[in-house]
Amino acid sequence: MARVSADFIEEVRAGDFNAEDCMNCGVCTAVCPIGLELLPRQLFRYVVVGLEAKVIENTDTIFSCLLCRMCEVNCPAEVRITANVKFLRAYINRKVFKLMRN
């Protein structure tokens, strides 16, 4: 069972994360050169609703993204997908791997 984390939602809203406009259309998944089905559609839903544990559960997938921007340049909602993935990587580095910000 996944729990909603109010702290996670607050941190995401305060950060540089803009998946609210995602329409779940699937274009991002269709154009992904390495076929990461989770990114960004479902992953961004986890973030928006505050399912921190589900996001952390997908750490390997988040760090597998090539940041090639194919998804972003084809996104009809103009979601800043690469910035969102970078935000999640930084979040995971701080919360999971306990790395400090430089």
MOBEL-V988255 format. One line per field, one symbol per residue. ss: DSSP state (a for helix, b for strand, c for the rest). psi: psi as a letter, one per 30 degrees, with the letter a starting at -180 (. if undefined). burial: 1 if it has 16 or more other ideal C-beta (glycine too) atoms within 10 Angstrom, else 0. Layout:
BEGIN
ss=???
psi=???
burial=???
END
This chain:
BEGIN
ss=cccccaaaaaaaaaccccaaacccccaaaaacccccccccaaaaaaaaaccaaaaaacaaaaaacccccaaaacccccccaaaaaaaaaaaaaaaccccccc
psi=kkkkjeeeeeeeefaikhgffkfhffeeeefkfghjeekfdeeeeeeefgieeeeefgeeeeffkfhfgeeeffjffhkieeeeeeeeeeeeeeeefhklk.
burial=000010011011000011100100000110010001011110110110011101110100110010000111001000111101111100110000000000
END
